Amino acid sequence: MNRRVLIPYSHAKKVIAYADAARAAGLTSEPVEAKGAVSINGFAGLLLMGGADVNPRLYGDEVHRKTERPEDERDRVELDLIHEAIQRDLPIVAICRGLQILNVYHGGTLIQHLSTAERHDPDHTNAALIAHEVTIEPGTLLADIAGANSLQVNSRHHQAANRIGAGLHISARDSEDGTVEALERRDKQFVLAVQWHPEDQVFKRPEQMRLFQRFAEACG
C-alpha cells in the first residue's frame, strides 16, 4: 500500500515534527526541498508545512511592513504541487502557511498582519501549549475528525485567510476574534487546512492525532 506523502520544505530542521506526526499515523513521509522541479508523482498525498509568509504579489497586494521576506521559489513549487494534487484528487493536509498558500492557490487573499497577532503568535517556548479555542462548523470534515464543536489549539502565526478562494469552505474560526482557522474542499476526497500546528500536539491530544490518521486513511 502506497502511503508515501510528500513534504516540501525550505528549512530541513523544521520538517522533524511533521515527519514524526506522519510516521505516528502510519505514513511514510519524504521531505523534498522546495526548489527546482518537484512533482507529486509516486506519492499518495501532500503535506504542506508552516513557514515564511506567502508573497503578497501572488494575491495582488502591496507588501505590508510586517510581512516577512518571501521565499518565491518555495511559493512556486508549492503552488505547482497543490495544482497537481488537486487535479489528481490526492489528499492534502495544509498547516499554517500551508492553509494560506492553499487559499491563495484558489484565488483567495490574506490578512498580512492580524490586529490580534499576540493572541495568535504567543511567546511560548513550548510549541504544543494551548493558545486559544476554535469553533468548528457542524457537518464539516474537521467536525467529523474532532468529534466536537470546538478545539483548544496551539498557534504561531501573524497572518490569516481573508477573502476565501473559490471552492474552499470555512470549517473553523477563532472563538473570540473570528479569525479563519480551518478550510476544506467538499468536492475532493480529502483537502483539509488548519491554521494551528497539530504536528506539535499529536502525542498529547488524541484529536490532533486523528487528523493525521484520517489523512493516512485517505492516502491508503
N, C-alpha and C positions, 0 to 999 in steps of 0.2 A: 504494500500500500504506500503510495507516494504522499507523504506528509511533510515534504520539504517546503519551507517558507523562506522567501527572500526578504532580507532586512537591509535596505540601502542605508549607508551611514557616511558621515564626513569625519567623525572623531571616534576611532575604534574603541577607546575605553568606555564610551557611553553605551556601547552595544550590550555589555555584560548582563545587565538586569533584564533586558528584553529577551536575550537568548536564554537566560536561566528560566524565565517565566514560560517561554515557548516550550522548552525542554520538559518542564514540570507537567505541562499539559499534554505531552506525548508527541510533540512536533520536533522535527529536525530543522534547525534554523541554519541559514547560510548568510552571514553578513557579507555584503559586497560594497566596496567603496563607490560612492555616488559620483563617478566621473567616467568619461568616455562612453563607450557603448555598453549598456546594461539591459538585459532582456529578462522577461518573466518566463521564457521558455524552460520547460523542465521542472517548474515549480508548481506547487499546489495552491499557494496563497501568497499574499503580500502583507508585510507588517511594516508600517511607517512609524518611525520614531519621532520623539521630540527633538528640538534643536533650534537653530538660528531662525530669525524672522524671515518670512517669505518676502521677496522683493515686491514692494507696493506697486511698481510699474506694471506688474502682471495683472493687477486688477484696476489699473487706471488712476492710481492715487499718487500724489507727491509724497516724498519721504518725510515722515514725521521726525522731529528731533530726537524722540525716544526710541526710534526704530533702529535695530541693530544692523550692522553692515551685512548685506545679503550674501548668500552663497549661490551665485547664479547657476553654476553647473549642477549643484545638487537640486535646485529648483527644476531645472530642465529634465534631469534624469528621473526625478520622482513624478513629474507630470507625465512623462512618457510611460513610466511603469503603471501609473494609475490608468492611463488610456488603454494599455494592453490588458490589464486585469479586468477592467470594466467590459471591454469588447469580448473577452473570453468568459465572462461571468465567473471569475475566480474570486474566492473570498478575500476580503480586505479588512484588516484592523488598522485604524489610524489613530495615533496617540499624540495629543498636544499639538505640536507643529503639524503632525500628520493630519489632524482634523482641519487645520487651517488651509493646508495646501490642497486637501481634498475639496474643500469648499471653493477655493479659487479655481481649481480644475473645472468645476461645474458652473463657473461664471459668477460665483459669489464674491463678496468683498470682506475685508477685515477691519475691525477697530484696531488701530495701530497702538494705542495705549489706553488701557482702561482707567476710568476715573477712580475705580475701586481696586487699583492694581495691588495695593498692600494686602487686600483680602485674598487675592488670587496668587500672589507670589510672596508668601510669608517667609520670614527669616528663620527657617527651620534647618538645623543641621541634619536631622533625621528625615530623609525624603519620604518616609511612609506615614508621618504624622498627619492626622486629620486637620484640614484647613477649614472646610465648610460643608454644608449639606447641599445636595442637588435633589430637585423634584423631578420624577420620571413620568413621562406621558403614558397613560394606560394604553394597552394594546400594541405597544411597540416591541421590537426585538429586545431592546435593552430591558424593558419591564419584565419580559419573559425570563431573561437571564438573571436579573436581580431578584426576582420573586418578591418585589416590594415596590412601593411607590416613591421611595426616597433612598438615597445612599449618603453615607458620610465618606467624603473623599479627600485625598491629599491634593496638592495643587502647586504649580510653579510656572505661571505664565503671566504675561502682561498684555497680550493681545487676545482677540477672540473673534468669532464669526460675527459679521454684521448683516449684510444682505445675504440671504441663503440662496445657494446655487440651485439651478433647475434640477429637479429630480430628487433632491435631498429633503428630508423631513427632520424637524427638531424633535429629539426624543428625551432631552433633559435640559433643565435650566437651573442656575443657581437659585436656591430657595429664597434668598434675600434680595439680590440685586437684578435677577433675571438674565444674567449672562448665559449665553448658549453654552451648554456643557456636553451635549452629545448630538450627533447627526447620524442618520441612516438612510439607506435606499430600500424602498419596499418592493421594487421591481427586480431586484437581484437576489441571489441566494443568500449572500452574507456580506453586507457592507456596513460596518459599524465604526464610528469615530467618536472618541471621548477626549475631553479636554484635560482630564486629570491623568495621573500616572499609575494605572493598575499594576504595571510591572514591578513597582516598588512595594505593593501590598499583597501580592498573591500568596505569600507564605504566612500571612497573618489574618487575612479576610477572605473567607470562602467565596463570597460573591464576586470578588475580583478574579479569583482563580477560575470561576465558572465562565467568565468572559473568554479567557484563553482556551478553556476546554471546549466551549461551543465553537470557537474558531477552528480548533483542531478537528472537531466532528465535521464541520463544513469542508475542511480540506480533505478529509478522508472519504 
